[in-house]
Amino acid sequence: MALPGLTRSTSHGADTQPSQDRVSRDTTPPVKVRPKLHGRAFYESLGSPKMILAPMVDQSEFVRGLNAEALTESSLTARQIWRLLTRSFLPPERSKELLAYTPMMHSRLFCEMARYRERFFQPIRSALPSPPDAEIQKPPDRSDAYLDGHPAVDRPLFVQFCSNDPEDLLQAARYVQPFCDAVDLNLGCPQGIAKKGNYGAFLQEDPDLIHNLIHRLYTELDIPVTAKIRILQSREETLAYARMVLDAGASILTVHGRRREQKSHNTGLADWSVIRYLRENLPADTVIFANGNILTHDDLEACLAATAADGVMSAEGNLCDPTIFAEPPPDGSEGREYWRGRDGKGGYRMDAVLRRYLDLIYKYILETTPPTRPPLFLPSDPVNEQDSAEDTAEGPPPTKKQKRNKSDKSVSPNLGAMQAHLFHLLRPLVAKHTNIRDALAKCRPGDMPAYEGILSQVEQTTRSGLVEYETEQSRDEADKTTSASTTTTTSTTSAPGPSNRTTSAYTSTNPNPEPSTTVNSTLQAPVVDLPAVHSTSPARSHREGLDAAE
């Protein structure tokens, strides 16, 4: 899609006159609490993070049948916990190397609806005052810090809005600026709801409005503004577009290497070469994040090398594998959470990741102590410990299905996305084990016993997969030994001598090669059902449909 008319108004927002009621919402001037940096100086002040956890709107095919309101709620709630889960797999000294974005929020709804703010942004335990006053502008180490932007566990953090009105965007940004490091403008959402609402990627035809949105925050907000865009039809058009966004005041530019029409069945691959073209033609100090095609840990370095970007953003890849940013542990240091096959490939176990997820729910949302659980199963455990773990993993007996009480609205909004999260996390498992899929489909928000039951089933399935894998490996090794022995005997009979024996044994063909251990990958069907989440060698053909919503 060409970007018509890159010339822009020099009024920087004067063409959009705020209404009287909007002016009245901003009666108290904000109190600046920290110096405002820009561009690379700002990026370096964050520690120059290279790992970027993307904002996400769609929760994939599981919720595509919901209406717009339900989609929004299931997409936004509990994202704080997912950010914590992703950060938890990094060593404490590296947790700040991950920059996270909130899900996209609508600036007008955020300004006008207290309920919208309360459900989707919870930086403090009390409701955000409206309009934002001097009290809310206190430093972020305040004693009533809660979830979003918590200085100890959820920084650095960018808050993302979609908008088509500079005044709405500024007012929404003033609510969140004490609790985040920057405000990001979404110019990349390609979904139909964005087209209907005239925001996201559908502002491409209105460069004056885009400039005014960004420049208003640049001149009047206390923290930096950033922007996320999609590429246009040509490299030249994309370059002109990027320059306009930067000239308006954006400190960081995130580029998704797909065009606006690349979505759903037409997703295709992101074009990293366009991002590289921007890197080579924009000023050298421009901070660029690359987005698209990031589905495994190895893709991170590949993208950095191909694009020369400062950081790499992952959306769907992280949603399917929250360990995507984590380095594999050294050989021999796997512990019980990480599984490595005999060919050296592996990943974090699904039961281990699910345990962490539920424990974070208990600790930060329910604010209670997580249940005491036995150690995760390993085939090397003594037999008595294995039997004990198996008894525990069987889970509670089935209970009679309870009729849902539609009038009960006391469940925390932070529990609303648990089911969608787990369908993503357990995607390879539920495709084969329909008992887990069916049980998960019946789970209700906040029903922790039901989710503990899901965990028990996943642990038992993981146990069975590990036992099966070890059994097959032992059988393969026995077959190799038998085959080598037979070949050596034949070789010795026909041509005696140590040289011939060694050569024949070395070159004998193994009739039962070791099965693939890129198991339970989000992209490849396993040969043996194993618990790994992280795959190191994705099938490229499957990339084309997985991260369209980034």
N, C-alpha and C positions, 0 to 999 in steps of 0.2 A: 504494500500500500504506500503510494507516494505521499510525501508530507508537503502539502501545498502551502505556499506563502510563508516562508521562514522569516520574513520580516515581522517585527513585533512592535507593539506600541511602546513608546518611551515613558508612558505614564505610570508603568509598574503597578497596575491595579486601580488606577483612578477611574477606569471605565466601568468598574464594578462598584456601584454605590451601595454601601451597607444600609439596611433598613433601620428605622429608629429603634425597633425592639432588639435588634442585634447589637446596636451600640450600647444599649442599656445593660446588656449582659456583662460588659467589660468596664465596670465602674471603678475597680481597684487596679491600679497599675501593678504589674508583676515586680517582684523583688529579685534582683539578680543575686545569685549566690555563688557563682563561679565564673571564671573568665571564659569567653566564647572563642574557641579556636575554629579554624577553617581548613578544609582540604587535607593535605598530607600531614600538617602539624596536628590536626585533630585525630587523624588515623593513628599516628604514632603515639599520641597521648593515651590511646586505648591499649597500646602494646602491639600494634600492627598485626592484629589477628588474621590468620589465613584460612581458618575454618569458619564457615558462615552457615548458621541454621536458618533456613528460609521461612518467610511467612507463608502460610498455606490457607486456602479458603475451602477447597473441595476436599472431602474425606473419601474420595474415590467412589467406585461403583456401589458401595454399600449404602450410601445415602442419596444417590442420585434420584431416587424416587420421591424424596421428601419435598415439601414445599419450601419456599425461600426462607421463611422464618426458621423452620426446623433445621434447614441446612446451615444457616448462619450459627445457630446455637450449638449444634453438634460439632461444627468446625472450630469454634472459638473456645468453648469451655474445656478445662483441663489441659490446655496447652502449656500452662506453667509447669505442670508435672512432667510433661514430655520434654520440656527444656531441661529440667532438673535431671531427668533420666539420661538424656544425652550427655550432659556435663558429667554425670557420675562415673562414666567410663573413662574419663581422662584423669591422670594423676592430679592430685590437689594443686601441685605447682604449675600445672598447665591448664587449669579450668578456665582461666581468664583468656586463654588463647582462642576460645570459641566465642564468637559474637552471634547472638541470637536476635531474631526479630519476633515481635508479636504477630499473630494473625492479623490480616487486614480488617480494620474497623471503618465504619462509615462516619465521616466527620459530622454530618448534619445530625444523624441519630445520636451520636455521642454528645453533642451539645444540648440537644433538646430533651433527651430522655434519661432521667436519673436511673431508671431500671436497666437501660442498656449499659450505662457506665458500670453499675454495680455487678452485672453479670459477666462483663467481658474485660474488665480491668480492675484489679483489686490490689492496689499497692499498699493500702492501709486498711485497718479493720473497720473503721467507720466509713460512712459514705463520703465521697468527695464533695466538698462544699461547692455550691453553685451560686454566683460565679466564683472562679478560683480566687482566693483571698491571700493575704500575706501569710497566714498561718500555714497554708499548704505549700508555700514556697520555702519552707525550712529545709535545711540540708538533708540528704537521703539517709543519714544514720539515725533517724528519728526512732523513738522507742516503739511506736505503733506500726512499724513496717510489717507487711503481711506477705503477699505472694509476688505479684508482678514488680520487677525491678528491685527485689530485695537486695540490699548491698552485699550481703554475705553469700548469696547462692544464685542470683539471677542477673548478674552484670558481667560484661557489658550487654546492653539491651537497646535495641531500636524499636520504637513504636511506629507501626505503619497504619496510615489512613488512606482511604480513597476519598476523593472530593472533586467537586466541580465549582466550588465557591470559595474564594480566598478568605472571606471573613469566617465562614464556618470552619475552615481548616485551621486558621489561626486560633480561634477560640478552643477547638478541640485540642490543639497542640499545647495550649497553656494549661490545660488540665493535667497533662501527662508529663510536662517537661521536668518537674522535680524528681521524677522517678525513672528516668531513662537517660541515655547518652545522646540520642538524636531522634528526630522525627523523620520518617520516610514517607514519601508520596508514591503510591502505587500507580504506575503508568503502564503496567504490563498485564493486568487481568484481562483474559480474552473471552470470558464466559458470557453467556447470553444475558445474565442479570446485570453485568457491567454495561452491556450495550443498551439495555433498557433504561438503566439509571444514568447513562452518559458519564461514565468514569472509567478508570483503568486505561487499557489500550485504546479505548474508543475516544480518547481526547487527542489522539495523534493529529487529527485534522484541524485542531485549534491550538496552534503554537502560542498565540497570544495568551490564552487562558492558562496553558501550562506554565509559561513564564511568570505570569502574575501569581499563580499558586505558590511556586517555589520562592519567588522574590519576596513575597509578603512575609514568609517565615524567615527568610534570610535577614531581612531588615528589622523585624519586630520580635523574633523569638530569642530567648536567652541561650538556646542550645542550637547546634547545627541542624541543617536540613539535608536530607539525602533523597535519592530518587532511584526507582527501578523501572527499566524500560524493556521493550522488545525491539528486535532489529526490524528494519523496514525492507522494502523490496530490493534495494541496492545498497552497496557499501557506502556510496557517496551520500545517499539520503540519510542513512543511519549516522554517518559522521556529522552531517549538518544538524541532525536531531540532537545528538549527544552534545555538541558544542552549545546549542541553545540552552539545554538543561543545565550545563555547567555555568554558562554565562549568567543564568538567572540566580545562581547562588548555591547550587548543590555541592556539598563537600565530597560526597562519594557517589559514584555511578555504578549501579548494578545492571548488567546487561544479560538478558535471557536470549540465547542464540536461536530463538525461533521467532517467526513472524506471527502476527496476530491471528491469522487464519489457521495456523498449525495447532490444532487441538482435536480432541476426540479421535476419530478414526484417521484424521489427516495430520496427526502429530508429527511424525517423521523425526529425524535426528536434529539436534541443535547444531548450528554451524559455528564451530569454534573459530574458524578462520576470520569471520567478521569481527569477533571480539579482538583477535590479534591485530586486525587492520585498525581498529580504534586505538589500541595500545600504541601502535607505531605512528599514528597521525594526530593524536591529541597531545597536549603538553606533557612533558616527561613526568611532572609532579602530580598528574591526575591519578586519583585512586579509583581503581576499577575492580569490581567483583564479577566473576564469570558464573553463569548459571545455565544448567542444561546438560543432560547426559551423565549426571553424577549419581551412580547407583551402587558403586562399591568403593571400598577404601582406596583401591589402586587408581580409581578414576580421578581422585583428588590431585595427585602428582601429575598424572597425564594431562589434566586440564591446565594446571599451572604451567607446564612445559609448553603446551600448544598455544596458549593465549598470552602468556607473560603477564597475566592478571596479578593483582595483589592478593586476592583471596578467592576462594571457591565456595559457592553456595549450593547446598543440597536441600531438596524438598522431599519428593517422593522417596528417594533413596534412603533418607533418614527416617521417614515414616514407616518404611518396611524394616529398616535395620537401624535402631538408635545407637548402635555401636560403630557406625560407619566412620566416625572421626577418630576412633581409638586405634592405636598401634597394637598389633598382636603381641602377646607376651613372649619373652625369649623361650627357646626350647627348654623344656624341663621346668618351667615356671608357670605352667598353665593353671594350676590349682583345680578347683572344681567348676569354675564358671566357664572356662574356655576349653573347648575340645579341639584336639589336633589329631588328624589321622596319621597313619603310618607313612603316607606320602608327603607329609608336612603341611597339608592344607587343612583348613578348619575354620572355626569361628566361635563366637560366644553362643552358649547353649540357650535355646528358647526358654527352658524352665528357669534358668538363671536370670535372664532378662525380665521374665514375667514376675519373678519374685521381687526383684528390685522395684519394678513398677508398682506393685501392690504395696510394698513397704513404704514407698514415697507417698502414696495415697494416705496410708495410715498416719504417717508422721506429720505431713504438712496440711492435709485437708481435714482429716478426722481428728488430728492432734491427739493420737493415742499411740500406745506402744504396739508395734507389729507383733503378730503371733510368733511364738517360738517354734522353729521348724528344724527338723533333722538336717544334717549335711546333705548336699546333693549327692546322688548316687554316682559311684565310679565302679567299673567292673573289677577293679583291684581291691575293693573293700572286702574285709572278712565276711564269711558267709552269714554269721549271726547279724552283722550290721546291715547286710543286704536284705535279709528277711524283715528286719525292723523297719527299714526304709520302705519296703514294699507294702507292709501293712499300713503304714502312715499314708502312702501315696494313693491308697484305694479311695480315700475321700469319704465324705459323709454318705449315709444311705440316701437313696432318692426320696424326695418328699412330694407330697401331692401338690400339683400346680395351684398356686394361689391366684385368685382373681385380682387383677390390677386395680388399685384404688386411684382413679383419675383425679380425685380431689386432693390427694396428698401432694403438696407442692413444697414440702419442707426439705427435700433433698438438695444438697448443695449443688449449685450450677457447675462446680468444678468436677463433678462426677459424671456429667452428661455425655462426655465423649469416650468413656472407658470402653464401651462395646466396640465403637468404631476403631479405636486404637488397637484393640486386641485382634480384631479381624485383619488389620494390616500386619501386626506383629506376627501372628500365627498363620499368615496366609498360606505358606506351603504345607503346613500341618493340617489345616481344616480342609484343604482340597482333597486329602486322602482319608483323613479320620473324620468321618461325618458325625460320629458321636460327639466329638468336641465342637464341631460346627453347630450342631443342633442345640447343644447345651448353651453355647455362647449366644445364639440367637434368642434364647429365652431370658437371658440376664437383663435385669432392670437396673437403672441408675441407682447407685448406693447400696445395692444388694451384695454386700461383701461376702456373706457365706456362699452365694452362688459363684462369685469370682474365685473364691478359695477352692470351690469344687472344680472349676476350670483348671486351676493351677495343679490340683491333684492329678487330673487326667493327663495334663501335659507332662508332668513329672513321670508318670507311669509309662507314657508313650516314649519319652526320652530314654528311660531305663531299658525298655524293650529294644529300642533301636541300638543302644550301645551294646547290649548283650548279643544281638544279632550280628552286628558288625564284627565284634571280637570273635564270634564263632566262625563266621565266614573267613576272616583273616587267618585264623588257626588252620582251617581246612585248606585254604589256598597255600599256606606255607607247607603243610603236609604234602599237598599235591606236588609242589615244587621239589620237595626233598625226594619224593618217590620218583618223579620224572628225572631228576638229576641222577639218582642212583641207577635207574634203568639205563639211561644214556651212557653213564660211565661204565656199567657192566658190558654193554654192547661194544663200546669203544675199546675196552680192555681186551675183549675176546678177539676182535678183528685186527687190532694193531696195538699190541702191548707197549707200555712205556708211559712214564709220568707225563710227558708233554702232551701226548694224545688224550690222556684222560682229562687233563685240565681244560684243554681246548674244547673237547666235546661237551663237557659239563657247562662251560661258560656260554656256549652258543646254542644250547638246547632251548627250544621254544616252550614257554609256559602255556599250557592249554587253558589255564584259568587265571587270567590276569587280574590284578588287584582291582576291585571296584572303585569307581570314582568316589572321592571324599569331599567334593564340593556339594555338600548335602543340604537338603532343605533350603536350598538357595531360592531367592525370590525369582530366579530366572531359569533354573535348570531343574529337571526332575531327578530326584536322587535314585541311585541304584539300590542303596540300603537306606532305610528310614532313620536318619540321624538328626541330632538336635542343633546343628550349627545354623546360625542366622546369617553370618557374613560369608559371602562367596567372593573368591578372588578372580574368577574367570567367567563373567556373565556372557550369555549368548547374545550377541549383538542384535539379532533380529527382534528380540523381546524388548530392547530398550525403547523402541519406537512408540510404544503405547503406554509406558509406565509413568513418565514424569511430565505429562502434558500440562498439569495444573500448576507447575512451579511458577 
